[in-house]
């Protein structure tokens, strides 16, 4: 689950990570009071959406007086921000964050994330922060330092010293960097985060470290023990279909193609989408129904797929390991009848009782194409969509 910047910074503040004062604004009339409370000569008005690249998209505005601030708030609130990291529809701006402009001497990048290849959390730091950190990592990877944190020992003193050395800090700022590393790791662990990012982390003219931006992504699997954090979920920041998928424990991401995909397993879903593109088609979604597929979940998945009016064909790719393919076939037949699917449906079943499942599909009398293998299924779906 993604958090807004102001939500992430509230958690930063509670963990001891230094952040600037800020005022959350949900109405234009709140602007004057927020300006007065901040008492700054210049402020930043920042759109609160679940996307990076807000600055380049015009979602972060500098204001030098109350009138400019109010104009910025009026322009942003109620609009949609289209960024390079989001879809063409953009994301709704329902609230903005106003913060005083800091006197910046240097900008850094600081992050923590789960590295599955190392089976540990890693700290990622760079002395060159700000926008385009991804481009920096591609063009000059030596400028981005990755340091693993052992899950048994956690953060050790050398992590803080290494971070300060990479950032070129000495004295009080170096000690502040070491504290930040420890505080960030403690928050990362206690909140079940998958990603913690501060970009930019800045050194101010009075030698203070300050998190000017903040991002936290929390592991959805931790919902049961992070109820307070998950209570902060902003459903409007996700597509309506994606929010409905969350309610049915389906992993769904809407794309811009014409072939709806329903697959069990994330890796198999990626392979299915690759084959669709290999044969000249475009997937309309990523949808992983998981291992515990039921008739109800299959029906919900079909409804999600068909809520996208651009879908011209549906490809179902199920590998029956724990779940029997004949039961999956029954679920598909019931779902197609319930949802009244009006586009061609191609089904590839493999695994336990796959032959029985294909026979059930053939005997259903429905417009379902049972494919023998994945390559044939992808080709048939592309042809049907065309």
C-alpha positions in Angstrom: 0.0 0.0 0.0 1.2 3.5 -0.9 1.1 6.4 1.5 0.8 10.0 0.7 3.8 12.2 1.3 2.2 13.9 4.3 1.3 10.5 5.8 4.8 9.2 5.3 6.3 12.3 6.9 4.0 11.9 9.9 5.5 8.5 10.5 9.0 9.9 9.8 8.4 12.5 12.5 7.2 9.9 15.0 10.4 7.9 14.3 12.7 10.8 14.9 13.5 11.5 11.2 13.7 15.3 10.7 11.0 16.7 8.4 10.0 20.3 7.7 6.8 21.7 9.3 3.8 21.3 7.0 0.1 22.2 6.6 -2.3 19.9 4.9 -4.9 21.9 2.8 -8.1 20.4 1.5 -9.9 23.7 0.6 -8.8 27.0 -0.9 -10.1 28.9 2.1 -7.6 27.1 4.3 -4.6 28.6 2.5 -4.3 31.9 4.3 -4.4 30.3 7.7 -1.8 27.7 6.7 0.5 30.4 5.3 0.2 32.4 8.6 1.0 29.3 10.8 4.1 28.4 8.8 5.4 32.0 9.0 7.6 31.5 6.0 8.6 34.0 3.2 8.4 31.3 0.5 6.6 28.0 0.5 6.1 24.9 -1.7 2.6 23.8 -2.5 2.7 20.0 -3.2 0.0 17.9 -4.8 -0.7 14.7 -2.7 -0.9 11.9 -5.2 0.5 8.3 -5.3 3.0 9.0 -8.0 6.5 10.1 -8.5 7.5 12.8 -10.9 5.1 15.4 -9.4 7.5 18.3 -9.9 8.0 17.7 -13.6 4.2 17.3 -14.0 3.5 20.7 -12.4 2.3 19.2 -9.1 4.9 21.1 -7.0 4.6 24.9 -7.1 6.7 27.5 -5.4 4.9 30.5 -3.9 6.4 33.7 -2.6 3.3 35.3 -1.1 -0.1 34.3 0.1 -1.8 35.3 -3.2 0.6 33.0 -5.2 0.0 30.2 -2.7 -3.8 30.5 -2.9 -3.6 30.5 -6.7 -1.5 27.4 -6.7 -3.9 25.6 -4.3 -6.9 26.7 -6.4 -5.3 25.3 -9.5 -4.3 22.0 -8.0 -7.2 21.0 -5.9 -9.9 19.2 -7.8 -7.7 18.6 -10.8 -5.9 15.4 -11.9 -2.1 15.2 -12.1 -0.7 13.2 -15.1 2.8 12.1 -14.4 5.3 9.9 -16.3 4.9 7.3 -13.6 1.1 7.0 -13.9 -1.5 6.4 -16.5 -3.0 8.9 -19.0 -6.0 9.5 -16.9 -3.9 11.0 -14.1 -4.6 10.9 -10.4 -7.1 13.1 -8.5 -5.7 15.9 -6.3 -7.9 16.1 -3.2 -5.3 17.6 -0.8 -2.1 19.6 -1.0 0.8 19.9 1.4 2.3 23.4 2.1 5.8 23.5 3.5 8.3 26.4 3.9 11.1 26.5 1.4 14.4 25.3 2.9 17.8 26.9 2.5 19.4 24.0 0.7 23.2 23.5 0.5 23.3 19.9 -0.9 20.8 17.3 -2.0 21.1 13.5 -1.4 19.2 10.3 -2.0 18.4 7.9 0.8 16.3 4.8 0.7 15.7 1.3 2.1 14.0 -1.5 0.4 13.6 -5.3 0.6 16.2 -7.1 -1.7 14.8 -10.6 -2.2 18.0 -11.7 -3.9 19.9 -11.0 -0.7 17.1 -12.0 1.6 17.6 -8.7 3.5 16.8 -5.1 3.7 19.3 -2.9 1.8 20.2 0.8 2.3 20.6 2.8 -0.9 22.3 6.1 -0.8 23.7 8.7 -3.2 25.5 12.0 -2.8 23.5 13.2 -5.9 19.8 13.3 -4.9 16.8 15.1 -6.3 14.8 14.2 -9.4 16.0 11.6 -11.9 17.7 9.2 -9.4 16.6 6.3 -11.7 18.4 7.9 -14.6 21.5 8.4 -12.4 21.5 4.7 -11.4 21.3 3.7 -15.1 24.0 6.1 -16.4 26.4 6.2 -13.5 25.7 3.2 -11.2 28.9 3.9 -9.2 27.2 7.1 -7.9 24.6 4.9 -6.1 25.8 2.8 -3.2 23.9 -0.2 -1.9 24.6 -1.6 1.5 22.8 -4.7 2.9 21.6 -4.8 6.5 21.7 -8.3 8.0 18.3 -9.4 9.3 19.8 -10.7 12.6 22.0 -7.8 13.6 20.0 -5.0 12.0 21.6 -1.6 11.7 25.1 -1.5 13.1 27.3 1.6 13.8 29.3 1.0 10.6 26.1 1.6 8.5 25.8 5.1 9.8 29.5 5.8 9.3 29.4 4.5 5.8 26.3 6.6 4.9 28.0 9.7 6.2 31.2 9.0 4.3 29.3 8.3 1.0 27.3 11.6 1.5 30.6 13.5 2.3 29.4 14.6 5.8 31.5 15.4 8.8 30.9 16.5 12.4 27.3 17.1 13.5 25.8 16.3 10.0 27.6 13.0 10.0 26.2 12.1 13.4 22.8 13.2 12.2 23.1 10.8 9.2 24.0 7.9 11.5 20.9 8.6 13.6 18.8 8.8 10.5 19.9 5.4 9.3 19.0 3.8 12.6 15.7 5.6 12.9 14.8 4.8 9.3 15.5 1.1 9.8 13.5 1.0 13.0 10.5 2.5 11.2 11.0 0.3 8.2 10.8 -2.8 10.4 8.0 -1.7 12.7 5.7 -0.6 9.8 6.4 -3.7 7.6 7.5 -1.5 4.8 8.7 -2.6 1.4 10.2 0.7 0.5 11.2 3.8 2.4 12.5 6.7 0.3 13.7 10.2 1.1 14.5 12.1 -2.1 15.8 14.6 -1.6 17.4 14.4 1.8 19.0 17.8 2.1 21.7 19.5 4.1 20.5 23.0 5.0 22.6 26.1 5.3 22.7 25.7 9.1 24.0 22.1 8.8 20.8 20.2 9.5 19.6 17.1 7.6 16.0 17.4 6.5 13.7 14.9 4.6 12.1 17.2 2.1 10.2 14.4 0.5 9.1 11.1 1.8 7.7 7.9 0.4 6.6 4.7 2.2 5.2 1.6 0.7 3.7 -0.9 3.1 3.5 -4.7 2.5 -0.1 -5.6 1.8 0.4 -8.9 3.6 0.8 -7.0 6.9 -2.7 -5.7 6.9 -3.7 -7.7 9.9 -1.0 -6.2 12.2 -0.8 -2.7 10.7 -4.5 -1.8 10.9 -3.8 1.8 11.9 -1.5 2.4 8.9 -3.9 0.6 6.5 -6.7 2.8 7.8 -4.8 5.6 5.9 -5.5 4.0 2.5 -6.7 6.5 -0.1 -9.0 4.4 -2.4 -9.3 7.3 -4.9 -5.6 7.0 -5.7 -6.2 3.6 -7.4 -8.4 2.8 -10.3 -11.8 1.7 -9.3 -11.3 -1.8 -10.7 -8.0 -2.1 -8.8 -9.8 -1.2 -5.6 -12.5 -3.8 -6.2 -9.7 -6.4 -6.9 -8.2 -5.6 -3.5 -11.6 -6.4 -1.9 -11.5 -9.9 -3.5 -7.8 -10.5 -2.8 -7.0 -10.3 -6.5 -3.8 -8.8 -7.8 -5.0 -6.6 -10.7 -3.3 -3.8 -12.6 -5.0 -2.1 -15.5 -3.0 -1.7 -18.7 -3.8 -0.2 -22.1 -4.2 -3.3 -24.4 -7.2 -5.3 -25.7 -6.6 -8.8 -24.3 -7.8 -9.4 -20.8 -5.6 -11.8 -18.8 -6.6 -14.1 -15.9 -3.7 -16.2 -14.6 -2.8 -17.9 -11.3 0.7 -16.9 -10.3 2.6 -13.6 -10.8 5.4 -15.3 -12.8 3.0 -17.1 -15.0 1.1 -13.9 -15.5 4.2 -12.1 -16.7 5.1 -15.0 -19.1 1.5 -14.9 -20.5 1.7 -11.1 -21.1 5.1 -11.6 -22.8 3.7 -14.2 -25.2 0.7 -12.0 -26.0 3.1 -9.3 -27.0 5.4 -11.7 -28.9 2.4 -12.6 -31.1 1.5 -9.0 -31.8 -1.1 -8.3 -29.1 -1.3 -6.1 -26.1 -2.4 -7.2 -22.6 -5.3 -5.1 -21.1 -4.3 -6.0 -17.6 -2.2 -8.0 -15.2 -4.5 -10.2 -13.0 -3.2 -12.9 -10.7 -6.1 -14.8 -9.1 -3.7 -16.7 -6.8 -3.6 -20.4 -5.8 -6.9 -20.7 -4.0 -9.1 -20.0 -7.0 -12.8 -20.4 -6.4 -15.9 -19.9 -8.6 -16.6 -16.6 -6.8 -13.1 -15.3 -7.4 -13.1 -16.3 -11.0 -16.5 -14.5 -11.5 -15.1 -11.4 -9.7 -12.0 -11.6 -12.0 -14.1 -11.8 -15.1 -16.1 -8.8 -14.0 -12.9 -6.8 -13.4 -11.5 -7.7 -16.8 -14.7 -6.8 -18.6 -15.1 -3.5 -16.8 -12.5 -2.3 -19.2 -14.5 -1.6 -22.4 -11.4 -1.9 -24.6 -11.1 -5.7 -23.9 -11.8 -7.7 -27.1 -10.8 -11.1 -25.9 -10.0 -12.9 -22.6 -7.1 -15.3 -22.1 -7.4 -17.6 -19.0 -4.1 -19.4 -18.2 -4.3 -21.7 -15.2 -1.7 -24.1 -14.0 -3.5 -26.6 -11.7 -1.1 -27.6 -9.0 -2.8 -27.4 -5.6 -6.1 -26.6 -7.3 -7.6 -29.2 -9.7 -8.1 -28.1 -13.3 -11.5 -29.7 -13.5 -12.7 -27.6 -10.6 -11.2 -24.5 -12.3 -13.1 -25.4 -15.5 -16.3 -25.5 -13.5 -15.6 -22.1 -12.1 -14.8 -20.7 -15.5 -18.1 -22.1 -17.0 -20.2 -20.7 -14.1 -18.4 -17.4 -14.3 -18.9 -17.0 -18.0 -22.6 -17.8 -17.6 -23.0 -15.5 -14.6 -21.2 -12.5 -16.2 -22.7 -13.0 -19.7 -19.3 -12.6 -21.3 -19.7 -11.2 -24.9 -16.1 -11.5 -26.1 -14.1 -14.6 -27.1 -12.6 -16.6 -24.2 -9.5 -18.7 -24.7 -8.6 -21.1 -21.9 -5.3 -23.0 -21.3 -5.4 -25.5 -18.5 -2.4 -27.5 -17.5 -1.7 -29.7 -14.4 -3.9 -31.9 -12.2 -6.9 -33.2 -14.1 -6.2 -30.8 -17.0 -7.8 -33.2 -19.6 -11.0 -33.5 -17.6 -11.1 -29.7 -17.4 -10.7 -29.3 -21.1 -13.5 -31.8 -21.7 -15.8 -29.9 -19.4 -15.1 -26.7 -21.3 -15.8 -28.4 -24.6 -19.1 -29.8 -23.4 -20.3 -26.6 -21.9 -21.8 -25.3 -25.2 -20.2 -21.9 -24.5 -18.0 -19.9 -26.8 -14.8 -21.0 -25.1 -11.7 -22.1 -26.9 -9.7 -24.7 -25.0 -6.0 -24.4 -26.0 -3.5 -27.2 -25.7 -0.5 -25.1 -24.7 0.3 -21.5 -23.7 1.8 -20.5 -27.1 -1.3 -21.7 -28.9 -3.5 -19.9 -26.3 -1.7 -16.6 -26.7 -1.8 -16.8 -30.5 -5.6 -17.6 -30.4 -6.3 -14.7 -28.1 -4.4 -12.3 -30.3 -6.3 -13.5 -33.4 -9.6 -13.2 -31.6 -8.9 -9.7 -30.4 -7.9 -8.7 -33.9 
